[in-house]
Amino acid sequence: MKKERYQKKKGILLISKADAKKERDFELDYLLSLSLNQRISMVEARSKELKSLLAKNGHRKTSAIIKRK
């Protein structure tokens, strides 16, 4: 049986072929290594980033629902 080559070095995943399972496992290992407060702050930072990108590209508010009479 061939041993697949992949390494985890300093937060970088190095694999010879694209492998979704190894990528997913790597991401989960990283997220599990963080504390709850670190994960929450990452989510908040990403949310702020997305909000600013939406505002920058002209999507400031959600569209309003107008009732017909």
N, C-alpha and C positions, 0 to 999 in steps of 0.2 A: 504494500500500500504506500503510495506517495505521500510524503508529508508536505502539506501546503506551506508556502512561505509567507508569513505575515508577521509584522512586528508592531509593538506599541512603544514609541519613544517620545517621551516628554509631551504627551498629548497629541501626537501625530500618528495617524494610522497609515502604515505602509503595507500594501498588499500588491501581489503581482497581477492579479486579475480582479475585475469588479465582482464584489460579493456583497449583496445586500444584507445577508444575515450577519456577517462579520462587522459591517458598518453599523448596523443596528445595535449589536452587542457592545461595540466600542462606545457608542453614544450613551447607552444605558449605564455602562460602567462609569463613565465620566459623570453623568448626572447623579448616580448613586453615591459618588465620592463627595458631592457637595452637601452642605448642610441645607436645612429647609429654608433658612433665611437667605442663603446665597441663591437658591433656586428662585425664590420669590422676587428677589431684587433683579435677577436676570429677566424674569417675565415682565416686571414693571419697566425695566429699561427698554426692552424690545417693544412693549406697548407704546411707550413715549416716542420711540423711533418711528414706528409705523404711523402714529398720529401726525408727527411732523412731516413725514413723507406724503401723507394724504393731503395735508394742508398745502404743502409746497406744490402739489400737482393739481390743485383746484378742487379737491373733494373735501371741503371743510365740514359740511353738515350732511346728515342723511336727508333724503328728500322727504318733504312733508306730504302727508296724505290729505287730499282735498276732497271733501264730500260734495257730491252733486245734489242740487236742490230739485 
